Amino acid sequence: MVRMALLLAPTRQELLAALRFPALMAPFLLVFIRYRFLWSYVASGSTEGAEAWRLSGYLTAAFVFIAYPVTLSKYDDWFWTTHFELVVLFILFWLSLAGWALVRHFYLQRLADEKLQKDLESISSGLPPVPALVSPTWLHTWGWANCIGFVFLVALVGRLVGSLQ
């Protein structure tokens, strides 16, 4: 006996309600985490504030990565059957964004370690300080490509929501 599921398209209000929570919570979470972490560094007089600044952005991105699939899980069958290309594009976008965030984090950490090592060597030998190291253009290009992809996906989702009754 084959069971067939009836796939009803969500209404515009249902889909907007599912999309609204992470979109509203992400900026609040970013600000709260960012300034909560930074306050502890400022109060202790530490110079590790840049790492906390980046970490707050990564935690907010992790929240969004988890929150949207959870809030939209009620409609996963409908999305996969009706908007397969959109789901695949979203998965590719999330993978690219997560990969960029990981590569950027570890690459910037390695650059900071190299800069510290060179600074220590220049101080010990009495040479002038080493100029700051800059991240490569391919990393910036990858980040901007993710931004363009995000704008494209938001436009597609806007068109999808606009087409619902």
C-alpha positions, 0 to 999 in steps of 0.5 A: 500500500503506497501512501501519498502525501498531500503537499499544500503550499504554505500561505504567505503569512505562514511562510513569513512567520517562519522567516521572521524569527531568525531575521529579527533575532540575528541582529539582536544576537549579534549585538548582544554577543559582540558587546558581551564578549567585548565588555569582558575584554575591555574590563580586563584590559586585554588586547584580544578584542578582535578575536572576540569581535570575529567570534561574535559574528561566527556565533550569529552565523551559526545561529542563522545556519541552525534557525532557518532550517528548523523554522522551515522544517514544517515545509521541507517536503513542499520545498523539495518537490516544488522549489528543488532548485531554490533548495539546492542553491540555498544548500550551496550558499550555506556551504560556501558561506560556512567554508568561507567563514572557517577558511577566513577564521583560520587564515586570519588566525595564522596571519595574526600569529605570523605578525606576532612572531615578526613583531617579536623578532623585530623588537628583539633585533631593534628593527622598525616594526613590521607592517600589518599583513593583509588578507589575500584578494581571493578571500575578499572575492569569495566573501563578496561572491557570498554577498552577491549570492545572498542578495540573489537568494533573498530576491528569489525568496521574495519572489516566492513569498510574493507568489503565495496566496 
